[in-house]
Amino acid sequence: MTIKSGKLVGGDDAHPASGQVKLEGNEIKLVEVQISEAPDGRVILSKDFDSATGVPLGKLQGFTGSHNYPIPDGTDLNAYNTVLIWCDQFNVPIGKVQL
């Protein structure tokens, strides 16, 4: 059951991205995504695109295709409304979505 979903967009003009992001049960699902390649990509469940206070969901599994990321038990899903695809090395978003 999809609780929330949104369209993935690039983090900025230099990092285009597309695809669908869904919050289903206790997982974030990236569906048929195309994300600009960048080193050290991470997926972060966040509030208002704030990477510093978000919940890290793990290393980006790939720049294309579909991937699932479990949300840690006890996470208050109502407290978060965005997902970031984040490049840790350069500290910039390479994708983002409003859920």
N, CA, C and O of each residue as an XYZ file, in Angstrom:
396
protein
N       0.845     -1.183      0.000
C       0.000      0.000      0.000
C       0.887      1.243      0.000
O       1.713      1.413      0.897
N       0.726      2.098     -0.982
C       1.487      3.336     -1.045
C       0.879      4.357     -0.091
O      -0.309      4.668     -0.177
N       1.694      4.872      0.812
C       1.237      5.903      1.734
C       1.421      7.278      1.099
O       0.516      8.111      1.118
N       2.618      7.502      0.533
C       2.945      8.768     -0.117
C       3.812      8.470     -1.325
O       4.527      7.469     -1.352
N       3.750      9.343     -2.331
C       4.634      9.182     -3.476
C       4.863     10.535     -4.124
O       4.137     11.494     -3.863
N       5.879     10.600     -4.969
C       6.190     11.828     -5.674
C       7.144     11.572     -6.814
O       7.714     10.488     -6.938
N       7.312     12.584     -7.647
C       8.188     12.498     -8.810
C       9.582     12.989     -8.435
O       9.744     14.081     -7.888
N      10.577     12.174     -8.733
C      11.967     12.523     -8.468
C      12.439     13.570     -9.464
O      12.207     13.440    -10.666
N      13.101     14.605     -8.966
C      13.714     15.628     -9.811
C      15.178     15.763     -9.409
O      15.595     15.279     -8.356
N      15.947     16.426    -10.261
C      17.358     16.619     -9.970
C      17.586     17.531     -8.785
O      16.745     18.360     -8.436
N      18.748     17.356     -8.175
C      19.110     18.201     -7.039
C      19.405     19.629     -7.458
O      19.211     20.565     -6.682
N      19.880     19.796     -8.699
C      20.128     21.113     -9.278
C      20.312     20.922    -10.785
O      20.157     19.809    -11.288
N      20.639     21.994    -11.508
C      20.773     21.905    -12.965
C      21.875     20.942    -13.403
O      21.788     20.348    -14.477
N      22.898     20.787    -12.586
C      24.022     19.914    -12.937
C      23.738     18.438    -12.663
O      24.486     17.567    -13.106
N      22.652     18.157    -11.929
C      22.341     16.785    -11.531
C      20.886     16.455    -11.862
O      20.038     16.465    -10.969
N      20.579     16.160    -13.139
C      19.202     15.792    -13.472
C      18.839     14.419    -12.909
O      19.695     13.551    -12.738
N      17.560     14.249    -12.630
C      17.059     12.966    -12.137
C      15.589     12.832    -12.510
O      14.877     13.825    -12.662
N      15.152     11.598    -12.653
C      13.739     11.350    -12.942
C      13.351     10.004    -12.361
O      14.207      9.206    -11.979
N      12.055      9.764    -12.301
C      11.525      8.518    -11.773
C      10.499      8.796    -10.696
O      10.105      9.942    -10.480
N      10.074      7.757    -10.031
C       9.052      7.835     -8.998
C       9.645      7.368     -7.680
O      10.454      6.441     -7.650
N       9.244      8.009     -6.592
C       9.639      7.577     -5.251
C       8.372      7.337     -4.457
O       7.474      8.179     -4.422
N       8.308      6.165     -3.813
C       7.116      5.792     -3.058
C       7.486      5.419     -1.631
O       8.508      4.780     -1.384
N       6.648      5.825     -0.714
C       6.727      5.361      0.669
C       5.651      4.294      0.806
O       4.457      4.595      0.788
N       6.080      3.052      0.942
C       5.158      1.927      1.071
C       5.526      1.131      2.306
O       6.634      0.604      2.416
N       4.591      1.048      3.229
C       4.856      0.320      4.468
C       6.056      0.915      5.174
O       6.057      2.091      5.536
N       7.088      0.090      5.371
C       8.294      0.564      6.053
C       9.468      0.658      5.078
O      10.616      0.422      5.455
N       9.170      1.009      3.806
C      10.216      1.121      2.791
C      10.037      2.365      1.935
O       8.920      2.819      1.685
N      11.162      2.900      1.497
C      11.185      3.874      0.422
C      11.545      3.104     -0.832
O      12.531      2.367     -0.853
N      10.747      3.271     -1.882
C      10.981      2.575     -3.147
C      11.309      3.596     -4.228
O      10.520      4.505     -4.487
N      12.457      3.451     -4.851
C      12.813      4.229     -6.034
C      12.398      3.389     -7.227
O      12.856      2.256     -7.375
N      11.534      3.930     -8.084
C      10.941      3.165     -9.174
C      11.353      3.753    -10.516
O      11.067      4.912    -10.815
N      12.030      2.937    -11.320
C      12.465      3.320    -12.663
C      13.151      4.691    -12.664
O      12.791      5.581    -13.434
N      14.133      4.837    -11.795
C      14.841      6.113    -11.667
C      15.993      6.215    -12.661
O      16.561      5.215    -13.101
N      16.308      7.439    -12.992
C      17.505      7.819    -13.750
C      18.126      8.960    -12.946
O      17.539     10.037    -12.840
N      19.300      8.729    -12.385
C      19.947      9.705    -11.508
C      21.354      9.956    -12.028
O      22.054      9.018    -12.411
N      21.772     11.223    -12.042
C      23.143     11.552    -12.446
C      24.124     10.825    -11.550
O      23.954     10.780    -10.331
N      25.152     10.257    -12.161
C      26.142      9.548    -11.366
C      26.982     10.532    -10.560
O      27.393     11.584    -11.050
N      27.216     10.161     -9.327
C      28.023     10.954     -8.406
C      28.622      9.981     -7.394
O      28.040      8.930     -7.123
N      29.774     10.322     -6.837
C      30.375      9.413     -5.856
C      29.600      9.406     -4.543
O      29.032     10.420     -4.139
N      29.585      8.273     -3.897
C      29.086      8.171     -2.525
C      27.629      8.607     -2.380
O      27.300      9.360     -1.464
N      26.747      8.138     -3.280
C      25.328      8.468     -3.198
C      24.651      7.797     -2.015
O      24.936      6.641     -1.700
N      23.766      8.516     -1.371
C      23.019      8.032     -0.205
C      21.547      8.395     -0.365
O      21.208      9.334     -1.086
N      20.680      7.652      0.306
C      19.253      7.939      0.318
C      18.889      8.379      1.734
O      19.210      7.702      2.711
N      18.213      9.527      1.825
C      17.878     10.111      3.129
C      16.400     10.462      3.165
O      15.916     11.184      2.293
N      15.678      9.962      4.156
C      14.311     10.383      4.438
C      14.427     11.670      5.246
O      15.090     11.687      6.283
N      13.787     12.755      4.785
C      14.035     14.054      5.425
C      12.758     14.854      5.604
O      11.697     14.505      5.086
N      12.892     15.922      6.341
C      11.813     16.908      6.480
C      12.270     18.161      5.766
O      13.310     18.733      6.092
N      11.488     18.582      4.793
C      11.764     19.818      4.047
C      13.177     19.845      3.456
O      13.832     20.887      3.460
N      13.643     18.700      2.950
C      14.937     18.570      2.274
C      16.132     18.874      3.171
O      17.178     19.295      2.676
N      15.999     18.671      4.479
C      17.100     18.914      5.408
C      17.895     17.618      5.606
O      17.460     16.713      6.318
N      19.051     17.547      4.969
C      19.859     16.324      5.050
C      20.448     16.116      6.441
O      20.657     14.978      6.859
N      20.717     17.194      7.155
C      21.395     17.092      8.448
C      20.546     16.398      9.505
O      21.084     15.722     10.383
N      19.229     16.554      9.434
C      18.362     15.965     10.461
C      17.551     14.790      9.930
O      16.670     14.276     10.619
N      17.850     14.365      8.700
C      17.112     13.265      8.093
C      17.533     11.901      8.615
O      18.480     11.772      9.391
N      16.802     10.889      8.167
C      17.078      9.504      8.535
C      17.828      8.841      7.377
O      17.247      8.640      6.311
N      19.101      8.499      7.563
C      19.841      7.836      6.484
C      19.294      6.430      6.238
O      19.123      5.650      7.174
N      19.021      6.117      4.971
C      18.459      4.818      4.613
C      19.465      3.904      3.932
O      19.168      2.741      3.658
N      20.653      4.428      3.657
C      21.690      3.582      3.089
C      22.289      4.124      1.812
O      21.879      5.160      1.289
N      23.269      3.391      1.330
C      23.985      3.736      0.113
C      23.063      3.548     -1.087
O      22.306      2.580     -1.147
N      23.126      4.472     -2.038
C      22.353      4.370     -3.267
C      22.750      3.083     -3.985
O      23.929      2.875     -4.275
N      21.785      2.225     -4.271
C      22.057      0.911     -4.851
C      22.346      0.967     -6.344
O      22.911      0.024     -6.897
N      21.970      2.049     -6.999
C      22.211      2.190     -8.421
C      21.644      3.491     -8.941
O      20.749      4.076     -8.331
N      22.160      3.942    -10.063
C      21.726      5.218    -10.647
C      20.554      5.048    -11.609
O      19.955      6.034    -12.038
N      20.228      3.809    -11.947
C      19.082      3.516    -12.801
C      18.325      2.330    -12.232
O      18.863      1.551    -11.445
N      17.070      2.204    -12.640
C      16.278      1.053    -12.240
C      15.437      1.310    -11.009
O      15.105      2.451    -10.687
N      15.096      0.224    -10.324
C      14.230      0.278     -9.143
C      14.956     -0.346     -7.950
O      15.612     -1.379     -8.080
N      14.827      0.295     -6.794
C      15.540     -0.138     -5.594
C      14.671      0.135     -4.372
O      13.865      1.065     -4.374
N      14.835     -0.672     -3.336
C      14.090     -0.513     -2.092
C      15.040     -0.234     -0.937
O      16.140     -0.783     -0.868
N      14.591      0.633     -0.028
C      15.390      1.019      1.133
C      14.523      0.911      2.383
O      13.559      1.663      2.520
N      14.841     -0.008      3.300
C      14.051     -0.143      4.517
C      14.208      1.080      5.422
O      15.287      1.663      5.535
N      13.113      1.444      6.053
C      13.109      2.546      7.016
C      13.292      1.929      8.403
O      12.615      0.957      8.737
N      14.195      2.479      9.212
C      14.431      1.898     10.538
C      13.152      1.829     11.380
O      12.322      2.737     11.350
N      13.016      0.748     12.120
C      11.889      0.590     13.042
C      11.833      1.775     13.998
O      12.868      2.283     14.429
N      10.634      2.207     14.323
C      10.441      3.302     15.264
C      10.473      4.681     14.635
O      10.272      5.678     15.329
N      10.723      4.763     13.327
C      10.738      6.062     12.650
C       9.311      6.580     12.518
O       8.436      5.870     12.023
N       9.072      7.810     12.954
C       7.756      8.439     12.835
C       7.597      8.952     11.404
O       8.104     10.021     11.067
N       6.900      8.197     10.571
C       6.770      8.553      9.158
C       6.047      9.872      8.942
O       6.241     10.515      7.910
N       5.222     10.288      9.888
C       4.528     11.569      9.763
C       5.455     12.761      9.930
O       5.089     13.884      9.587
N       6.646     12.529     10.451
C       7.602     13.615     10.686
C       8.415     13.961      9.450
O       9.166     14.936      9.465
N       8.283     13.179      8.369
C       9.121     13.367      7.184
C       8.257     13.522      5.940
O       7.261     12.819      5.772
N       8.650     14.456      5.063
C       7.849     14.729      3.868
C       8.670     14.777      2.584
O       8.129     15.084      1.522
N       9.949     14.483      2.662
C      10.813     14.529      1.486
C      11.836     13.393      1.525
O      12.105     12.805      2.573
N      12.397     13.105      0.342
C      13.498     12.148      0.231
C      14.596     12.822     -0.579
O      14.329     13.461     -1.597
N      15.821     12.673     -0.123
C      16.993     13.202     -0.823
C      17.864     12.063     -1.319
O      18.069     11.074     -0.615
N      18.375     12.205     -2.530
C      19.464     11.372     -2.998
C      20.681     12.284     -2.863
O      20.771     13.303     -3.547
N      21.597     11.929     -2.002
C      22.631     12.845     -1.531
C      24.025     12.334     -1.886
O      24.308     11.144     -1.749
N      24.885     13.229     -2.337
C      26.292     12.902     -2.568
C      27.061     13.334     -1.320
O      27.268     14.525     -1.085
N      27.480     12.349     -0.525
C      28.210     12.651      0.713
C      29.553     13.320      0.431
O      29.957     14.233      1.152
N      30.237     12.874     -0.601
C      31.580     13.393     -0.874
C      31.570     14.899     -1.132
O      32.433     15.625     -0.639
N      30.581     15.365     -1.911
C      30.527     16.787     -2.247
C      29.454     17.546     -1.477
O      29.290     18.753     -1.657
N      28.712     16.827     -0.605
C      27.717     17.445      0.251
C      26.656     18.215     -0.531
O      26.316     19.351     -0.202
N      26.134     17.552     -1.593
C      25.094     18.173     -2.435
C      24.007     17.150     -2.770
O      24.267     15.948     -2.816
N      22.780     17.642     -3.002
C      21.723     16.736     -3.441
C      21.875     16.432     -4.934
O      22.148     17.327     -5.733
N      21.695     15.158     -5.299
C      21.694     14.809     -6.715
C      20.293     14.399     -7.165
O      20.066     14.146     -8.348
N      19.370     14.333     -6.236
C      17.968     14.075     -6.523
C      17.140     14.397     -5.302
O      17.624     14.343     -4.171
N      15.878     14.735     -5.544
C      15.003     15.053     -4.417
C      13.547     14.866     -4.836
O      13.207     14.932     -6.017
N      12.709     14.633     -3.847
C      11.290     14.452     -4.115
C      10.478     14.883     -2.891
O      10.839     14.595     -1.750
N       9.395     15.568     -3.156
C       8.417     15.926     -2.129
C       7.378     14.805     -2.103
O       6.778     14.496     -3.133
N       7.162     14.198     -0.947
C       6.191     13.109     -0.842
C       4.821     13.652     -0.469
O       3.869     12.884     -0.334
